Amino acid sequence: MATNKKPGKWRNRTLAVRGGTVRTPFQETSEALFLTSGYAYEAAEEAEARFKGESVGYQYSRFGNPTVTMFEQRMAALEGAPAGRATASGMAAVTASLLCAQRAGDHVVAAKAMFGSCRHVIEDILPRFGIAQTLVDGGDLDQWQAAMRPETKLLFLETPSNPTLAIVDLKAVAKIAHQGGARLIVDNAFASPALQRPFEFGADIVVHSSTKYIDGQGRALGGVILCKEDFLKDHLQTFIRNTGPSISPFNAWLHLKSLETLDLRMRAHCEGAGTVADFLAGQGKVTRVLYPFRPDHPQHNLARSQMEGGGGVVTFEVAGGKKSAFRLANALRVIDISNNLGDAKSLITHPETTTHQKLTPAARAELGVTSGLMRLSVGLEDPADLCEDLEQALAAA
Ligand SMILES: Cc1ncc(COP(=O)(O)O)c(C=O)c1O
């Protein structure tokens, strides 16, 4: 009895629904949730062979689990990656990808416009273990080049970045990395594979917070690392197996099922965000709007050359600094105040006092994280309701 479809050269929308599926002999149409920590062996000899690597099969869900494998395989298919491993959160994915192959004496170059916790790992945690770092302006290719050293092993960037939606030229930075014998890691959380596939531009490793658009409904934390087979075999697999940042099979199942609607949701997020960005640009109290697919975004052409949509996040600045920003947030009747993003519900945050609070004032100023800056994750509500909500809240700001 055939239990599985044979994947052909499927397009991305088909891969998002069917990629990685392995059916049990019950032929369930919806992917099975294997909520198990361990696996039984028919005989002690079989257990021994499994641990020696002489027989193939699951041993323990910290190392691997059939539901988690389906999620990893589907994500790898969508990103065009040879391999992948899922983790308990996006930060677990970022940390594992940065630590698993490095040792004291190595050096990392990273774009300074990134999520606050990623910056903490690179600036504060890596140096404790003797791994040096240099932060650069991600848009300045000369800075990337100048930062390279013989001991540089990794380049790390986020595009679009959190929260200022800065775009980095993936192809150019991948070339600099490879000329220097280093690997490029791209955090693709803001775009998702529905809008941007960094492997096509030369990235070696892609990390995700699947908590965001991949879950899409604000339910469960998760992360994914997509990479090439040698990185998995030589570094990542052993690191995950022994340090245990593994995802729960339940969360992996939620994110696996969410991938089925990723393409549809991202189209709606992009449409809503584009409408809201245009609306905000016409409001007197709004002094700046950042949205990658608007012609006034400083890297608009670059964004269009590597993304298929502008994404679901709009960042804008309200006149009057923190006081006005707080008044605006507190007056909203539809949009929630929340530091998460990528939810079906629209969420707004004030990065200066939340996600980027731990940066020094100078570091925030350098990134353009001002007191009036708001990051709006546009959800799946009717964009007209969101514009009306923002209009009445701006009147109170
Ligand atoms: C770009 C980016 N990378 C990584 C993370 C961390 O993901 P998680 O919250 O799933 O650990 C976040 C947000 O939290 C993010 O915005």
PDBQT file of the ligand as one rigid body, heavy atoms in Angstrom, charges set to zero:
ROOT
HETATM    1  C1  LIG A 401      14.322  39.100  13.344  1.00  0.00    +0.000 C 
HETATM    2  C2  LIG A 401      14.117  38.268  14.554  1.00  0.00    +0.000 A 
HETATM    3  N1  LIG A 401      14.939  37.224  14.781  1.00  0.00    +0.000 NA
HETATM    4  C3  LIG A 401      14.792  36.445  15.860  1.00  0.00    +0.000 A 
HETATM    5  C4  LIG A 401      13.794  36.661  16.767  1.00  0.00    +0.000 A 
HETATM    6  C5  LIG A 401      13.671  35.760  17.970  1.00  0.00    +0.000 C 
HETATM    7  O1  LIG A 401      12.643  34.852  17.808  1.00  0.00    +0.000 OA
HETATM    8  P1  LIG A 401      11.897  34.110  19.048  1.00  0.00    +0.000 P 
HETATM    9  O2  LIG A 401      11.116  35.156  19.751  1.00  0.00    +0.000 OA
HETATM   10  O3  LIG A 401      11.084  33.075  18.371  1.00  0.00    +0.000 OA
HETATM   11  O4  LIG A 401      12.973  33.549  19.907  1.00  0.00    +0.000 OA
HETATM   12  C6  LIG A 401      12.908  37.738  16.568  1.00  0.00    +0.000 A 
HETATM   13  C7  LIG A 401      11.802  38.085  17.481  1.00  0.00    +0.000 C 
HETATM   14  O5  LIG A 401      11.533  37.745  18.538  1.00  0.00    +0.000 OA
HETATM   15  C8  LIG A 401      13.081  38.556  15.436  1.00  0.00    +0.000 A 
HETATM   16  O6  LIG A 401      12.278  39.602  15.201  1.00  0.00    +0.000 OA
ENDROOT
TORSDOF 0
